[in-house]
Amino acid sequence: MALFTAEYIPMMSCMAKAAGVAINKNQNVLTTLSTMVNVCMKMIKNRRFGNPETNLLCARAMTGSIVLFDHVDQLGAFHKRSPILLKQCIQVLKKELAKERSLTSLLNAMHYSTKHFRDASPDIQALFD
């Protein structure tokens, strides 16, 4: 019975609740998350770090921030007016981390761990195929 009443992603649910409380106090939390995503994407794209482990850390931070943003923003990360450059993020992940084994898990996290993926445009959804 406990399996059916448990939360889908307990850690993300806890982080989303904490971020929701923080957003009620300060609206800049959403701006900070979207900035984090876009900065990580640009660092990976511009090959800022020579160490592949550091690039992978940036990719993980970017993906986690996208998922968290999607959970706490009313319109989500996949909305047209989202401050996140989502299409570029996905393209950078596919291009720069093509040889990494964790690429699939990062894309799956964005696909299956977000609330608003179904609201994404067909162009964005096609990038996950």
SULJO-V691775 format. One record per residue. N is the residue number from 1. RES is the residue in one letter. SS is DSSP state (H for helix, E for strand, - for the rest). PHI is phi in whole degrees, 0 to 359 (NA if undefined). NEAR is the number of other C-alpha atoms within 10 Angstrom. Layout:
n->N res->RES ss->SS phi->PHI near->NEAR
n->N res->RES ss->SS phi->PHI near->NEAR
This chain:
n->1 res->M ss->- phi->NA near->5
n->2 res->A ss->H phi->295 near->6
n->3 res->L ss->H phi->296 near->7
n->4 res->F ss->H phi->277 near->7
n->5 res->T ss->H phi->259 near->7
n->6 res->A ss->- phi->286 near->9
n->7 res->E ss->- phi->285 near->12
n->8 res->Y ss->- phi->298 near->11
n->9 res->I ss->- phi->230 near->9
n->10 res->P ss->H phi->302 near->10
n->11 res->M ss->H phi->294 near->10
n->12 res->M ss->H phi->293 near->17
n->13 res->S ss->H phi->297 near->15
n->14 res->C ss->H phi->295 near->12
n->15 res->M ss->H phi->294 near->14
n->16 res->A ss->H phi->294 near->19
n->17 res->K ss->H phi->296 near->14
n->18 res->A ss->H phi->295 near->12
n->19 res->A ss->H phi->293 near->20
n->20 res->G ss->H phi->299 near->18
n->21 res->V ss->H phi->296 near->12
n->22 res->A ss->H phi->295 near->14
n->23 res->I ss->H phi->294 near->15
n->24 res->N ss->H phi->297 near->10
n->25 res->K ss->H phi->273 near->10
n->26 res->N ss->- phi->210 near->11
n->27 res->Q ss->- phi->289 near->11
n->28 res->N ss->H phi->287 near->12
n->29 res->V ss->H phi->297 near->17
n->30 res->L ss->H phi->295 near->21
n->31 res->T ss->H phi->297 near->13
n->32 res->T ss->H phi->296 near->13
n->33 res->L ss->H phi->296 near->19
n->34 res->S ss->H phi->293 near->22
n->35 res->T ss->H phi->295 near->17
n->36 res->M ss->H phi->301 near->17
n->37 res->V ss->H phi->299 near->25
n->38 res->N ss->H phi->293 near->20
n->39 res->V ss->H phi->291 near->14
n->40 res->C ss->H phi->300 near->23
n->41 res->M ss->H phi->299 near->27
n->42 res->K ss->H phi->291 near->15
n->43 res->M ss->H phi->294 near->14
n->44 res->I ss->H phi->292 near->25
n->45 res->K ss->H phi->298 near->17
n->46 res->N ss->- phi->274 near->11
n->47 res->R ss->- phi->50 near->13
n->48 res->R ss->- phi->296 near->12
n->49 res->F ss->- phi->246 near->12
n->50 res->G ss->- phi->278 near->9
n->51 res->N ss->- phi->279 near->9
n->52 res->P ss->H phi->298 near->14
n->53 res->E ss->H phi->295 near->10
n->54 res->T ss->H phi->291 near->13
n->55 res->N ss->H phi->297 near->21
n->56 res->L ss->H phi->294 near->18
n->57 res->L ss->H phi->298 near->13
n->58 res->C ss->H phi->297 near->21
n->59 res->A ss->H phi->295 near->25
n->60 res->R ss->H phi->293 near->18
n->61 res->A ss->H phi->296 near->16
n->62 res->M ss->H phi->297 near->25
n->63 res->T ss->H phi->295 near->24
n->64 res->G ss->H phi->298 near->19
n->65 res->S ss->H phi->292 near->23
n->66 res->I ss->H phi->296 near->26
n->67 res->V ss->H phi->296 near->23
n->68 res->L ss->H phi->295 near->25
n->69 res->F ss->H phi->302 near->27
n->70 res->D ss->H phi->297 near->24
n->71 res->H ss->H phi->285 near->23
n->72 res->V ss->H phi->259 near->22
n->73 res->D ss->- phi->274 near->17
n->74 res->Q ss->- phi->297 near->10
n->75 res->L ss->- phi->271 near->16
n->76 res->G ss->- phi->88 near->23
n->77 res->A ss->- phi->279 near->29
n->78 res->F ss->- phi->264 near->25
n->79 res->H ss->- phi->286 near->17
n->80 res->K ss->- phi->304 near->14
n->81 res->R ss->- phi->268 near->10
n->82 res->S ss->- phi->293 near->15
n->83 res->P ss->- phi->287 near->16
n->84 res->I ss->- phi->274 near->23
n->85 res->L ss->- phi->276 near->17
n->86 res->L ss->H phi->295 near->19
n->87 res->K ss->H phi->299 near->13
n->88 res->Q ss->H phi->295 near->15
n->89 res->C ss->H phi->300 near->22
n->90 res->I ss->H phi->294 near->18
n->91 res->Q ss->H phi->296 near->15
n->92 res->V ss->H phi->294 near->18
n->93 res->L ss->H phi->301 near->22
n->94 res->K ss->H phi->293 near->17
n->95 res->K ss->H phi->281 near->13
n->96 res->E ss->H phi->279 near->18
n->97 res->L ss->- phi->246 near->18
n->98 res->A ss->- phi->300 near->12
n->99 res->K ss->- phi->270 near->9
n->100 res->E ss->- phi->282 near->12
n->101 res->R ss->- phi->290 near->9
n->102 res->S ss->- phi->277 near->14
n->103 res->L ss->H phi->303 near->19
n->104 res->T ss->H phi->298 near->14
n->105 res->S ss->H phi->292 near->12
n->106 res->L ss->H phi->292 near->17
n->107 res->L ss->H phi->294 near->18
n->108 res->N ss->H phi->295 near->14
n->109 res->A ss->H phi->298 near->16
n->110 res->M ss->H phi->293 near->22
n->111 res->H ss->H phi->287 near->16
n->112 res->Y ss->H phi->259 near->12
n->113 res->S ss->- phi->259 near->19
n->114 res->T ss->- phi->260 near->20
n->115 res->K ss->- phi->274 near->19
n->116 res->H ss->- phi->250 near->20
n->117 res->F ss->H phi->299 near->18
n->118 res->R ss->H phi->292 near->12
n->119 res->D ss->H phi->277 near->15
n->120 res->A ss->- phi->293 near->15
n->121 res->S ss->- phi->293 near->12
n->122 res->P ss->H phi->302 near->9
n->123 res->D ss->H phi->297 near->9
n->124 res->I ss->H phi->293 near->16
n->125 res->Q ss->H phi->298 near->15
n->126 res->A ss->H phi->293 near->9
n->127 res->L ss->- phi->294 near->12
n->128 res->F ss->- phi->272 near->14
n->129 res->D ss->- phi->275 near->6
